[in-house]
């Protein structure tokens, strides 16, 4: 769906699509709490946001300087807390902030459309500070051109190819469960039902709840940005394992402290519950916030990247929709015992990450394009890059073996 369109256009469309309901809400402040208006606005918002996320995360990953790509794609999701903090501040007395920006096109998209010169100019501007003789950009161009050509030659550009090959099926399974994990790890309980949780613990003051909401949003922003800036220092798989394991520990402690307060009315237990609510944020941000789109961009090849992120969005949105309605039912009927459900699910997440998540750190997007495929395709790309580095701009000879066993040499200009 997204492959045939520019990466930057879906980033602009949702902004236009989101503006009517938001403007309407601002114009009619007296009706802010009208249920009908709120539901319609949320419904319209839901159409624009997924397209914005799918295109935006792909574009950032494909535009970024290789060394800085993990940080930028990690900051993409960590900056959610900027909006969260603004929203919390609005409810406590602040004002809305507007801005817009201009975006360049993805060089990989341009190359896939035979617009090599434009792609080269983008890389020169953002990866070489305007130096047209940059060896890095020349090597990147060789690598991107060869990889995109191989991907498109072996791609049917259909949704069926997402489940056709074993390697792609594994990617889809990982993206699907990652979507579930980002919403079923207990975060929606804090995001949407913090007030109910605080009421259960005896904190009923609306002023206190408002202060906790702003403080939690600020703390989450600090944690998200900090993790995003440190993401290059640690292996991706290890970060996900630390994330899931620490979340399990937090939820076990949270369950015990909540049980102690509700059965014995221990004040210390209520304060411990507040501690675990704040401790949850850095644990979640280690993997499921800052690292999510970094990992997805690295996991999928160019031709399937937007479809892969769309699958992640589908499962994530579905999981969020489910928990939004199930959480209040669980809290109302079984109170602290409902947290045990999340404890069990988090234990499953640890096992899934251990057995299914591959390591993607320390490699370019083109090197990761054949992560689960035959090594011969990756070697072909490496050969082109090596020849570009050692022999300059001349044509590159690529040796391919046909089905009948005959080797055919082709020359391509890099």
C-alpha positions as YAML, in Angstrom:
chain: A
units: angstrom
residues:
- id: 1
  name: UNK
  ca: [0.00, 0.00, 0.00]
- id: 2
  name: UNK
  ca: [2.65, 2.49, 1.03]
- id: 3
  name: UNK
  ca: [5.45, 1.41, -1.29]
- id: 4
  name: UNK
  ca: [3.99, 3.13, -4.36]
- id: 5
  name: UNK
  ca: [3.70, 6.50, -2.63]
- id: 6
  name: UNK
  ca: [6.26, 8.95, -1.39]
- id: 7
  name: UNK
  ca: [7.41, 8.45, 2.15]
- id: 8
  name: UNK
  ca: [6.78, 12.09, 3.07]
- id: 9
  name: UNK
  ca: [3.24, 12.48, 1.70]
- id: 10
  name: UNK
  ca: [1.52, 10.35, 4.37]
- id: 11
  name: UNK
  ca: [3.29, 12.54, 6.94]
- id: 12
  name: UNK
  ca: [1.50, 15.60, 5.55]
- id: 13
  name: UNK
  ca: [-1.94, 14.07, 4.94]
- id: 14
  name: UNK
  ca: [-2.60, 13.03, 8.55]
- id: 15
  name: UNK
  ca: [-1.76, 16.53, 9.78]
- id: 16
  name: UNK
  ca: [-4.45, 17.95, 7.48]
- id: 17
  name: UNK
  ca: [-6.82, 15.12, 8.35]
- id: 18
  name: UNK
  ca: [-6.34, 15.60, 12.07]
- id: 19
  name: UNK
  ca: [-6.84, 19.35, 12.04]
- id: 20
  name: UNK
  ca: [-10.65, 19.57, 11.56]
- id: 21
  name: UNK
  ca: [-11.63, 17.69, 14.74]
- id: 22
  name: UNK
  ca: [-8.89, 19.37, 16.78]
- id: 23
  name: UNK
  ca: [-9.87, 22.82, 15.54]
- id: 24
  name: UNK
  ca: [-13.49, 22.04, 16.28]
- id: 25
  name: UNK
  ca: [-12.60, 21.04, 19.82]
- id: 26
  name: UNK
  ca: [-10.64, 24.25, 20.34]
- id: 27
  name: UNK
  ca: [-13.46, 26.43, 18.97]
- id: 28
  name: UNK
  ca: [-16.08, 24.88, 21.17]
- id: 29
  name: UNK
  ca: [-14.38, 24.77, 24.55]
- id: 30
  name: UNK
  ca: [-17.73, 24.60, 26.27]
- id: 31
  name: UNK
  ca: [-18.37, 21.24, 24.61]
- id: 32
  name: UNK
  ca: [-14.99, 19.67, 25.43]
- id: 33
  name: UNK
  ca: [-16.61, 17.01, 27.56]
- id: 34
  name: UNK
  ca: [-19.40, 16.19, 25.15]
- id: 35
  name: UNK
  ca: [-19.19, 12.45, 24.60]
- id: 36
  name: UNK
  ca: [-20.27, 12.58, 20.96]
- id: 37
  name: UNK
  ca: [-17.69, 15.17, 19.98]
- id: 38
  name: UNK
  ca: [-14.94, 13.32, 21.80]
- id: 39
  name: UNK
  ca: [-15.77, 10.01, 20.12]
- id: 40
  name: UNK
  ca: [-15.97, 11.53, 16.63]
- id: 41
  name: UNK
  ca: [-12.65, 13.35, 17.12]
- id: 42
  name: UNK
  ca: [-10.95, 10.18, 18.32]
- id: 43
  name: UNK
  ca: [-12.42, 8.28, 15.37]
- id: 44
  name: UNK
  ca: [-11.04, 10.78, 12.84]
- id: 45
  name: UNK
  ca: [-7.67, 10.93, 14.62]
- id: 46
  name: UNK
  ca: [-7.38, 7.18, 14.29]
- id: 47
  name: UNK
  ca: [-7.34, 7.35, 10.50]
- id: 48
  name: UNK
  ca: [-4.42, 9.75, 10.26]
- id: 49
  name: UNK
  ca: [-2.07, 8.62, 13.00]
- id: 50
  name: UNK
  ca: [-1.20, 5.09, 11.71]
- id: 51
  name: UNK
  ca: [-0.29, 6.39, 8.24]
- id: 52
  name: UNK
  ca: [1.79, 9.11, 9.87]
- id: 53
  name: UNK
  ca: [3.64, 6.59, 12.03]
- id: 54
  name: UNK
  ca: [4.26, 4.05, 9.25]
- id: 55
  name: UNK
  ca: [5.62, 6.61, 6.78]
- id: 56
  name: UNK
  ca: [7.43, 8.70, 9.39]
- id: 57
  name: UNK
  ca: [9.37, 5.88, 11.01]
- id: 58
  name: UNK
  ca: [10.42, 4.49, 7.61]
- id: 59
  name: UNK
  ca: [11.48, 7.91, 6.35]
- id: 60
  name: UNK
  ca: [13.58, 8.69, 9.42]
- id: 61
  name: UNK
  ca: [15.33, 5.31, 9.23]
- id: 62
  name: UNK
  ca: [16.09, 5.70, 5.52]
- id: 63
  name: UNK
  ca: [17.22, 9.34, 5.70]
- id: 64
  name: UNK
  ca: [19.38, 9.12, 8.80]
- id: 65
  name: UNK
  ca: [23.17, 9.11, 8.77]
- id: 66
  name: UNK
  ca: [24.14, 5.45, 9.43]
- id: 67
  name: UNK
  ca: [25.95, 6.15, 12.69]
- id: 68
  name: UNK
  ca: [23.05, 8.23, 14.05]
- id: 69
  name: UNK
  ca: [20.18, 6.07, 12.70]
- id: 70
  name: UNK
  ca: [19.57, 4.08, 15.92]
- id: 71
  name: UNK
  ca: [19.33, 7.29, 17.97]
- id: 72
  name: UNK
  ca: [17.01, 9.10, 15.54]
- id: 73
  name: UNK
  ca: [14.64, 6.17, 15.08]
- id: 74
  name: UNK
  ca: [14.63, 5.65, 18.84]
- id: 75
  name: UNK
  ca: [13.86, 9.31, 19.47]
- id: 76
  name: UNK
  ca: [10.92, 9.00, 17.06]
- id: 77
  name: UNK
  ca: [8.90, 6.98, 19.55]
- id: 78
  name: UNK
  ca: [10.44, 8.50, 22.67]
- id: 79
  name: UNK
  ca: [9.14, 11.89, 21.58]
- id: 80
  name: UNK
  ca: [5.65, 10.54, 22.17]
- id: 81
  name: UNK
  ca: [6.12, 11.76, 25.72]
- id: 82
  name: UNK
  ca: [6.49, 15.32, 24.50]
- id: 83
  name: UNK
  ca: [2.90, 15.14, 23.31]
- id: 84
  name: UNK
  ca: [1.93, 13.25, 26.42]
- id: 85
  name: UNK
  ca: [3.49, 15.94, 28.61]
- id: 86
  name: UNK
  ca: [1.74, 18.71, 26.67]
- id: 87
  name: UNK
  ca: [-1.58, 16.87, 26.97]
- id: 88
  name: UNK
  ca: [-1.10, 16.44, 30.71]
- id: 89
  name: UNK
  ca: [-0.16, 20.11, 30.99]
- id: 90
  name: UNK
  ca: [-3.23, 21.20, 29.04]
- id: 91
  name: UNK
  ca: [-5.46, 19.37, 31.44]
- id: 92
  name: UNK
  ca: [-3.64, 21.17, 34.26]
- id: 93
  name: UNK
  ca: [-3.76, 24.62, 32.68]
- id: 94
  name: UNK
  ca: [-1.30, 24.92, 29.76]
- id: 95
  name: UNK
  ca: [-1.89, 25.77, 26.10]
- id: 96
  name: UNK
  ca: [-1.52, 23.91, 22.83]
- id: 97
  name: UNK
  ca: [1.68, 24.24, 20.76]
- id: 98
  name: UNK
  ca: [1.64, 24.10, 16.95]
- id: 99
  name: UNK
  ca: [4.46, 23.62, 14.48]
- id: 100
  name: UNK
  ca: [5.12, 22.21, 11.03]
- id: 101
  name: UNK
  ca: [8.17, 21.12, 9.08]
- id: 102
  name: UNK
  ca: [9.44, 20.36, 5.57]
- id: 103
  name: UNK
  ca: [10.72, 16.88, 4.83]
- id: 104
  name: UNK
  ca: [13.09, 15.59, 2.14]
- id: 105
  name: UNK
  ca: [12.29, 12.43, 0.21]
- id: 106
  name: UNK
  ca: [13.77, 9.04, 1.12]
- id: 107
  name: UNK
  ca: [16.87, 8.29, -1.01]
- id: 108
  name: UNK
  ca: [15.86, 4.62, -1.18]
- id: 109
  name: UNK
  ca: [12.45, 5.57, -2.55]
- id: 110
  name: UNK
  ca: [14.09, 7.85, -5.14]
- id: 111
  name: UNK
  ca: [16.46, 5.10, -6.25]
- id: 112
  name: UNK
  ca: [13.55, 2.64, -6.54]
- id: 113
  name: UNK
  ca: [11.97, 5.15, -8.97]
- id: 114
  name: UNK
  ca: [15.20, 5.58, -11.02]
- id: 115
  name: UNK
  ca: [15.81, 9.08, -9.68]
- id: 116
  name: UNK
  ca: [19.45, 8.49, -8.85]
- id: 117
  name: UNK
  ca: [20.65, 12.11, -9.01]
- id: 118
  name: UNK
  ca: [18.02, 13.29, -6.55]
- id: 119
  name: UNK
  ca: [18.89, 10.45, -4.16]
- id: 120
  name: UNK
  ca: [22.57, 11.33, -4.43]
- id: 121
  name: UNK
  ca: [21.83, 14.99, -3.62]
- id: 122
  name: UNK
  ca: [19.86, 13.99, -0.51]
- id: 123
  name: UNK
  ca: [22.69, 11.80, 0.76]
- id: 124
  name: UNK
  ca: [25.26, 14.51, 0.01]
- id: 125
  name: UNK
  ca: [23.24, 17.06, 1.98]
- id: 126
  name: UNK
  ca: [22.45, 14.93, 5.03]
- id: 127
  name: UNK
  ca: [25.39, 12.50, 5.23]
- id: 128
  name: UNK
  ca: [28.34, 14.48, 3.83]
- id: 129
  name: UNK
  ca: [27.69, 18.15, 4.70]
- id: 130
  name: UNK
  ca: [27.57, 19.01, 0.98]
- id: 131
  name: UNK
  ca: [30.85, 17.27, -0.02]
- id: 132
  name: UNK
  ca: [30.13, 15.56, -3.36]
- id: 133
  name: UNK
  ca: [33.37, 13.55, -3.25]
- id: 134
  name: UNK
  ca: [32.48, 11.84, 0.04]
- id: 135
  name: UNK
  ca: [33.63, 8.21, 0.02]
- id: 136
  name: UNK
  ca: [30.90, 7.33, 2.50]
- id: 137
  name: UNK
  ca: [28.13, 8.59, 0.21]
- id: 138
  name: UNK
  ca: [29.64, 6.86, -2.83]
- id: 139
  name: UNK
  ca: [29.75, 3.59, -0.91]
- id: 140
  name: UNK
  ca: [26.22, 4.15, 0.38]
- id: 141
  name: UNK
  ca: [24.93, 4.78, -3.13]
- id: 142
  name: UNK
  ca: [26.54, 1.58, -4.39]
- id: 143
  name: UNK
  ca: [25.12, -0.42, -1.51]
- id: 144
  name: UNK
  ca: [21.62, 1.09, -1.69]
- id: 145
  name: UNK
  ca: [21.33, 0.80, -5.48]
- id: 146
  name: UNK
  ca: [22.42, -2.82, -5.54]
- id: 147
  name: UNK
  ca: [20.29, -3.84, -2.57]
- id: 148
  name: UNK
  ca: [17.14, -2.07, -3.76]
- id: 149
  name: UNK
  ca: [17.56, -3.62, -7.22]
- id: 150
  name: UNK
  ca: [17.93, -7.12, -5.77]
- id: 151
  name: UNK
  ca: [14.97, -6.60, -3.43]
- id: 152
  name: UNK
  ca: [12.68, -5.31, -6.17]
- id: 153
  name: UNK
  ca: [13.72, -8.09, -8.55]
- id: 154
  name: UNK
  ca: [12.72, -10.66, -5.94]
- id: 155
  name: UNK
  ca: [9.64, -8.77, -4.77]
- id: 156
  name: UNK
  ca: [6.12, -9.12, -6.16]
- id: 157
  name: UNK
  ca: [5.09, -5.91, -4.37]
- id: 158
  name: UNK
  ca: [2.05, -7.59, -2.87]
- id: 159
  name: UNK
  ca: [0.86, -8.42, 0.62]
- id: 160
  name: UNK
  ca: [1.15, -12.12, -0.17]
- id: 161
  name: UNK
  ca: [4.94, -11.88, -0.26]
- id: 162
  name: UNK
  ca: [4.85, -11.01, 3.44]
- id: 163
  name: UNK
  ca: [4.08, -14.68, 4.19]
- id: 164
  name: UNK
  ca: [5.56, -16.38, 1.13]
- id: 165
  name: UNK
  ca: [9.16, -16.92, 2.28]
- id: 166
  name: UNK
  ca: [10.24, -18.35, 5.68]
- id: 167
  name: UNK
  ca: [12.39, -15.33, 6.48]
- id: 168
  name: UNK
  ca: [9.58, -12.89, 5.75]
- id: 169
  name: UNK
  ca: [7.10, -14.95, 7.78]
- id: 170
  name: UNK
  ca: [9.40, -14.73, 10.75]
- id: 171
  name: UNK
  ca: [9.62, -10.96, 10.34]
- id: 172
  name: UNK
  ca: [5.83, -10.70, 10.24]
- id: 173
  name: UNK
  ca: [5.46, -12.85, 13.37]
- id: 174
  name: UNK
  ca: [7.99, -10.68, 15.23]
- id: 175
  name: UNK
  ca: [6.31, -7.44, 14.12]
- id: 176
  name: UNK
  ca: [2.85, -8.76, 15.04]
- id: 177
  name: UNK
  ca: [3.84, -9.82, 18.53]
- id: 178
  name: UNK
  ca: [5.89, -6.66, 19.02]
- id: 179
  name: UNK
  ca: [2.68, -4.74, 18.34]
- id: 180
  name: UNK
  ca: [0.92, -6.79, 21.01]
- id: 181
  name: UNK
  ca: [3.80, -6.39, 23.46]
- id: 182
  name: UNK
  ca: [3.85, -2.59, 23.17]
- id: 183
  name: UNK
  ca: [0.21, -2.46, 24.33]
- id: 184
  name: UNK
  ca: [-0.20, -5.57, 26.48]
- id: 185
  name: UNK
  ca: [2.72, -4.99, 28.82]
- id: 186
  name: UNK
  ca: [0.69, -2.99, 31.33]
- id: 187
  name: UNK
  ca: [1.34, 0.47, 29.87]
- id: 188
  name: UNK
  ca: [-2.30, 1.13, 28.90]
- id: 189
  name: UNK
  ca: [-3.26, 0.52, 32.52]
- id: 190
  name: UNK
  ca: [-1.09, 3.48, 33.55]
- id: 191
  name: UNK
  ca: [-1.81, 5.65, 30.50]
- id: 192
  name: UNK
  ca: [-5.61, 5.49, 30.57]
- id: 193
  name: UNK
  ca: [-6.55, 4.38, 34.07]
- id: 194
  name: UNK
  ca: [-4.02, 6.12, 36.29]
- id: 195
  name: UNK
  ca: [-6.84, 7.96, 38.06]
- id: 196
  name: UNK
  ca: [-8.65, 4.69, 38.86]
- id: 197
  name: UNK
  ca: [-5.42, 3.12, 40.11]
- id: 198
  name: UNK
  ca: [-4.72, 6.07, 42.39]
- id: 199
  name: UNK
  ca: [-8.30, 5.96, 43.71]
- id: 200
  name: UNK
  ca: [-7.86, 2.28, 44.57]
- id: 201
  name: UNK
  ca: [-4.79, 3.25, 46.58]
- id: 202
  name: UNK
  ca: [-6.69, 5.93, 48.50]
- id: 203
  name: UNK
  ca: [-5.49, 8.97, 46.52]
- id: 204
  name: UNK
  ca: [-8.79, 10.63, 45.59]
- id: 205
  name: UNK
  ca: [-7.78, 14.31, 45.35]
- id: 206
  name: UNK
  ca: [-8.09, 15.60, 41.76]
- id: 207
  name: UNK
  ca: [-5.23, 18.04, 42.39]
- id: 208
  name: UNK
  ca: [-2.95, 15.23, 43.54]
- id: 209
  name: UNK
  ca: [-3.92, 13.12, 40.52]
- id: 210
  name: UNK
  ca: [-3.19, 16.03, 38.18]
- id: 211
  name: UNK
  ca: [0.26, 16.57, 39.69]
- id: 212
  name: UNK
  ca: [1.07, 12.86, 39.45]
- id: 213
  name: UNK
  ca: [-0.07, 12.85, 35.81]
- id: 214
  name: UNK
  ca: [2.22, 15.76, 34.88]
- id: 215
  name: UNK
  ca: [5.12, 14.32, 36.91]
- id: 216
  name: UNK
  ca: [4.73, 10.89, 35.28]
- id: 217
  name: UNK
  ca: [4.65, 12.39, 31.77]
- id: 218
  name: UNK
  ca: [7.79, 14.43, 32.52]
- id: 219
  name: UNK
  ca: [9.56, 11.40, 33.96]
- id: 220
  name: UNK
  ca: [8.58, 9.29, 30.94]
- id: 221
  name: UNK
  ca: [9.97, 11.92, 28.57]
- id: 222
  name: UNK
  ca: [13.28, 11.98, 30.44]
- id: 223
  name: UNK
  ca: [13.49, 8.17, 30.42]
- id: 224
  name: UNK
  ca: [12.54, 7.86, 26.75]
- id: 225
  name: UNK
  ca: [15.02, 10.43, 25.48]
- id: 226
  name: UNK
  ca: [17.82, 9.10, 27.72]
- id: 227
  name: UNK
  ca: [17.36, 5.55, 26.44]
- id: 228
  name: UNK
  ca: [17.16, 6.79, 22.83]
- id: 229
  name: UNK
  ca: [20.51, 8.57, 23.18]
- id: 230
  name: UNK
  ca: [22.14, 5.44, 24.64]
- id: 231
  name: UNK
  ca: [20.67, 2.93, 22.21]
- id: 232
  name: UNK
  ca: [23.89, 2.54, 20.17]
- id: 233
  name: UNK
  ca: [25.83, 1.32, 23.19]
- id: 234
  name: UNK
  ca: [23.92, -1.93, 23.71]
- id: 235
  name: UNK
  ca: [22.77, -4.87, 21.54]
- id: 236
  name: UNK
  ca: [19.12, -4.69, 20.46]
- id: 237
  name: UNK
  ca: [18.26, -8.18, 21.68]
- id: 238
  name: UNK
  ca: [19.84, -7.59, 25.08]
- id: 239
  name: UNK
  ca: [17.84, -4.38, 25.51]
- id: 240
  name: UNK
  ca: [14.58, -6.20, 24.81]
- id: 241
  name: UNK
  ca: [15.48, -8.94, 27.29]
- id: 242
  name: UNK
  ca: [16.35, -6.36, 29.97]
- id: 243
  name: UNK
  ca: [13.09, -4.53, 29.17]
- id: 244
  name: UNK
  ca: [10.83, -7.57, 29.52]
- id: 245
  name: UNK
  ca: [12.62, -8.96, 32.57]
- id: 246
  name: UNK
  ca: [12.57, -5.62, 34.44]
- id: 247
  name: UNK
  ca: [8.88, -5.12, 33.56]
- id: 248
  name: UNK
  ca: [8.10, -8.52, 35.04]
- id: 249
  name: UNK
  ca: [9.93, -7.59, 38.25]
- id: 250
  name: UNK
  ca: [8.09, -4.27, 38.47]
- id: 251
  name: UNK
  ca: [4.70, -5.91, 37.99]
- id: 252
  name: UNK
  ca: [5.42, -8.57, 40.59]
- id: 253
  name: UNK
  ca: [6.36, -5.86, 43.11]
- id: 254
  name: UNK
  ca: [3.38, -3.73, 42.08]
- id: 255
  name: UNK
  ca: [0.98, -6.66, 42.50]
- id: 256
  name: UNK
  ca: [2.30, -7.46, 45.98]
- id: 257
  name: UNK
  ca: [2.21, -3.83, 47.19]
- id: 258
  name: UNK
  ca: [-1.31, -3.32, 45.84]
- id: 259
  name: UNK
  ca: [-2.50, -6.54, 47.48]
- id: 260
  name: UNK
  ca: [-1.00, -5.47, 50.79]
- id: 261
  name: UNK
  ca: [-2.75, -2.10, 50.73]
- id: 262
  name: UNK
  ca: [-6.17, -3.42, 49.68]
- id: 263
  name: UNK
  ca: [-6.16, -6.25, 52.23]
- id: 264
  name: UNK
  ca: [-4.32, -4.61, 55.13]
- id: 265
  name: UNK
  ca: [-4.59, -0.88, 54.30]
- id: 266
  name: UNK
  ca: [-0.86, -0.41, 54.83]
- id: 267
  name: UNK
  ca: [0.17, 3.17, 53.98]
- id: 268
  name: UNK
  ca: [3.69, 2.04, 53.12]
- id: 269
  name: UNK
  ca: [2.23, -0.31, 50.50]
- id: 270
  name: UNK
  ca: [0.37, 2.59, 48.87]
- id: 271
  name: UNK
  ca: [3.60, 4.57, 48.62]
- id: 272
  name: UNK
  ca: [5.40, 1.55, 47.22]
- id: 273
  name: UNK
  ca: [2.72, 1.29, 44.55]
- id: 274
  name: UNK
  ca: [3.47, 4.87, 43.51]
- id: 275
  name: UNK
  ca: [7.15, 3.95, 43.34]
- id: 276
  name: UNK
  ca: [6.46, 0.99, 41.04]
- id: 277
  name: UNK
  ca: [4.26, 3.13, 38.78]
- id: 278
  name: UNK
  ca: [7.21, 5.50, 38.29]
- id: 279
  name: UNK
  ca: [9.70, 2.60, 38.07]
- id: 280
  name: UNK
  ca: [7.66, 1.14, 35.22]
- id: 281
  name: UNK
  ca: [8.57, 3.98, 32.81]
- id: 282
  name: UNK
  ca: [12.35, 3.41, 32.46]
- id: 283
  name: UNK
  ca: [11.81, -0.34, 32.20]
- id: 284
  name: UNK
  ca: [9.25, 0.04, 29.41]
- id: 285
  name: UNK
  ca: [11.31, 2.65, 27.56]
- id: 286
  name: UNK
  ca: [14.37, 0.41, 27.34]
- id: 287
  name: UNK
  ca: [12.67, -1.69, 24.68]
- id: 288
  name: UNK
  ca: [9.08, -0.97, 23.82]
- id: 289
  name: UNK
  ca: [9.33, 2.77, 23.34]
- id: 290
  name: UNK
  ca: [12.71, 4.02, 22.20]
- id: 291
  name: UNK
  ca: [13.83, 0.85, 20.44]
- id: 292
  name: UNK
  ca: [10.59, -0.17, 18.71]
- id: 293
  name: UNK
  ca: [10.90, 1.70, 15.40]
- id: 294
  name: UNK
  ca: [14.66, 1.37, 15.34]
- id: 295
  name: UNK
  ca: [14.17, -2.39, 15.40]
- id: 296
  name: UNK
  ca: [11.31, -2.45, 12.87]
- id: 297
  name: UNK
  ca: [13.22, -0.32, 10.36]
- id: 298
  name: UNK
  ca: [16.20, -2.66, 10.67]
- id: 299
  name: UNK
  ca: [14.10, -5.83, 10.59]
- id: 300
  name: UNK
  ca: [12.34, -5.31, 7.23]
- id: 301
  name: UNK
  ca: [13.96, -4.78, 3.81]
- id: 302
  name: UNK
  ca: [13.13, -1.63, 1.84]
- id: 303
  name: UNK
  ca: [10.46, -3.20, -0.39]
- id: 304
  name: UNK
  ca: [8.50, -4.57, 2.58]
- id: 305
  name: UNK
  ca: [9.37, -2.00, 5.27]
- id: 306
  name: UNK
  ca: [6.20, 0.09, 5.24]
- id: 307
  name: UNK
  ca: [4.02, -3.03, 5.04]
- id: 308
  name: UNK
  ca: [5.87, -4.52, 8.00]
- id: 309
  name: UNK
  ca: [5.39, -1.39, 10.10]
- id: 310
  name: UNK
  ca: [1.73, -1.31, 9.02]
- id: 311
  name: UNK
  ca: [1.31, -4.87, 10.33]
- id: 312
  name: UNK
  ca: [2.92, -3.80, 13.60]
- id: 313
  name: UNK
  ca: [0.49, -0.87, 13.77]
- id: 314
  name: UNK
  ca: [-2.51, -3.11, 13.07]
- id: 315
  name: UNK
  ca: [-1.71, -5.45, 15.94]
- id: 316
  name: UNK
  ca: [-0.68, -2.61, 18.24]
- id: 317
  name: UNK
  ca: [-3.86, -0.64, 17.62]
- id: 318
  name: UNK
  ca: [-5.98, -3.77, 18.01]
- id: 319
  name: UNK
  ca: [-4.26, -4.64, 21.27]
- id: 320
  name: UNK
  ca: [-4.71, -1.08, 22.54]
- id: 321
  name: UNK
  ca: [-8.40, -1.12, 21.63]
- id: 322
  name: UNK
  ca: [-8.84, -4.42, 23.48]
- id: 323
  name: UNK
  ca: [-7.10, -3.38, 26.69]
- id: 324
  name: UNK
  ca: [-8.85, 0.01, 26.78]
- id: 325
  name: UNK
  ca: [-12.15, -1.79, 27.34]
- id: 326
  name: UNK
  ca: [-10.91, -4.79, 29.31]
- id: 327
  name: UNK
  ca: [-8.77, -2.93, 31.89]
- id: 328
  name: UNK
  ca: [-11.65, -1.19, 33.72]
- id: 329
  name: UNK
  ca: [-13.62, -4.45, 33.85]
- id: 330
  name: UNK
  ca: [-10.67, -6.29, 35.39]
- id: 331
  name: UNK
  ca: [-9.90, -3.56, 37.91]
- id: 332
  name: UNK
  ca: [-13.53, -3.30, 38.98]
- id: 333
  name: UNK
  ca: [-14.16, -7.02, 39.40]
- id: 334
  name: UNK
  ca: [-10.89, -8.54, 40.65]
- id: 335
  name: UNK
  ca: [-8.89, -5.41, 41.66]
- id: 336
  name: UNK
  ca: [-5.24, -6.31, 42.40]
- id: 337
  name: UNK
  ca: [-5.62, -9.87, 41.04]
- id: 338
  name: UNK
  ca: [-6.00, -8.38, 37.56]
- id: 339
  name: UNK
  ca: [-2.29, -7.47, 37.65]
- id: 340
  name: UNK
  ca: [-1.45, -11.20, 37.76]
- id: 341
  name: UNK
  ca: [-2.68, -11.43, 34.15]
- id: 342
  name: UNK
  ca: [0.05, -8.98, 33.12]
- id: 343
  name: UNK
  ca: [2.63, -10.87, 35.18]
- id: 344
  name: UNK
  ca: [1.89, -14.06, 33.23]
- id: 345
  name: UNK
  ca: [1.92, -12.27, 29.88]
- id: 346
  name: UNK
  ca: [5.25, -10.59, 30.64]
- id: 347
  name: UNK
  ca: [6.76, -13.99, 31.42]
- id: 348
  name: UNK
  ca: [5.64, -15.13, 27.95]
- id: 349
  name: UNK
  ca: [7.22, -12.01, 26.41]
- id: 350
  name: UNK
  ca: [10.61, -12.92, 27.87]
- id: 351
  name: UNK
  ca: [10.45, -16.39, 26.30]
- id: 352
  name: UNK
  ca: [9.31, -15.00, 22.94]
- id: 353
  name: UNK
  ca: [12.10, -12.42, 22.79]
- id: 354
  name: UNK
  ca: [14.69, -15.02, 23.76]
- id: 355
  name: UNK
  ca: [13.73, -17.48, 21.01]
- id: 356
  name: UNK
  ca: [12.49, -15.20, 18.20]
- id: 357
  name: UNK
  ca: [14.24, -11.82, 18.22]
- id: 358
  name: UNK
  ca: [17.43, -11.65, 16.10]
- id: 359
  name: UNK
  ca: [20.23, -9.17, 16.74]
- id: 360
  name: UNK
  ca: [20.21, -6.26, 14.25]
- id: 361
  name: UNK
  ca: [22.62, -3.76, 15.81]
- id: 362
  name: UNK
  ca: [25.84, -2.53, 14.23]
- id: 363
  name: UNK
  ca: [24.85, -3.08, 10.58]
- id: 364
  name: UNK
  ca: [23.48, -0.90, 7.77]
- id: 365
  name: UNK
  ca: [19.94, -1.30, 6.46]
- id: 366
  name: UNK
  ca: [21.32, -2.87, 3.29]
- id: 367
  name: UNK
  ca: [23.34, -5.43, 5.26]
- id: 368
  name: UNK
  ca: [20.19, -6.31, 7.20]
- id: 369
  name: UNK
  ca: [18.06, -6.66, 4.07]
- id: 370
  name: UNK
  ca: [19.00, -10.35, 3.79]
- id: 371
  name: UNK
  ca: [19.02, -11.13, 7.52]
- id: 372
  name: UNK
  ca: [17.05, -14.38, 7.11]
- id: 373
  name: UNK
  ca: [17.75, -15.00, 3.41]
- id: 374
  name: UNK
  ca: [20.53, -16.69, 1.45]
- id: 375
  name: UNK
  ca: [24.01, -15.42, 2.16]
- id: 376
  name: UNK
  ca: [24.75, -15.19, -1.60]
- id: 377
  name: UNK
  ca: [22.55, -12.09, -1.97]
- id: 378
  name: UNK
  ca: [24.35, -10.29, 0.84]
- id: 379
  name: UNK
  ca: [27.71, -11.23, -0.66]
- id: 380
  name: UNK
  ca: [26.66, -9.74, -4.00]
- id: 381
  name: UNK
  ca: [25.98, -6.39, -2.34]
- id: 382
  name: UNK
  ca: [29.28, -6.56, -0.45]
- id: 383
  name: UNK
  ca: [31.10, -7.19, -3.73]
- id: 384
  name: UNK
  ca: [29.64, -4.06, -5.33]
- id: 385
  name: UNK
  ca: [30.49, -1.90, -2.32]
- id: 386
  name: UNK
  ca: [34.06, -3.21, -2.15]
- id: 387
  name: UNK
  ca: [34.61, -2.46, -5.83]
- id: 388
  name: UNK
  ca: [33.17, 1.03, -5.41]
- id: 389
  name: UNK
  ca: [35.52, 1.73, -2.50]
- id: 390
  name: UNK
  ca: [38.65, 0.37, -4.21]
- id: 391
  name: UNK
  ca: [37.99, 1.17, -7.87]
- id: 392
  name: UNK
  ca: [35.93, 4.38, -7.84]
- id: 393
  name: UNK
  ca: [33.00, 5.21, -10.10]
- id: 394
  name: UNK
  ca: [33.57, 2.71, -12.88]
- id: 395
  name: UNK
  ca: [31.14, -0.01, -13.87]
- id: 396
  name: UNK
  ca: [30.89, -3.01, -11.58]
- id: 397
  name: UNK
  ca: [30.82, -6.55, -12.92]
- id: 398
  name: UNK
  ca: [28.29, -8.79, -11.23]
- id: 399
  name: UNK
  ca: [28.45, -12.54, -11.80]
- id: 400
  name: UNK
  ca: [25.10, -14.33, -11.65]
- id: 401
  name: UNK
  ca: [24.44, -18.03, -12.06]
- id: 402
  name: UNK
  ca: [21.39, -19.01, -14.09]
- id: 403
  name: UNK
  ca: [19.20, -22.01, -13.36]
- id: 404
  name: UNK
  ca: [21.01, -24.04, -16.04]
- id: 405
  name: UNK
  ca: [24.32, -23.46, -14.21]
- id: 406
  name: UNK
  ca: [25.79, -21.00, -16.74]
- id: 407
  name: UNK
  ca: [27.47, -17.96, -15.22]
- id: 408
  name: UNK
  ca: [26.49, -14.62, -16.76]
- id: 409
  name: UNK
  ca: [28.50, -11.43, -16.24]
- id: 410
  name: UNK
  ca: [26.70, -8.09, -16.25]
- id: 411
  name: UNK
  ca: [28.19, -4.63, -15.84]
- id: 412
  name: UNK
  ca: [26.41, -1.97, -13.88]
- id: 413
  name: UNK
  ca: [27.32, 1.63, -13.29]
- id: 414
  name: UNK
  ca: [27.40, 2.52, -9.61]
...
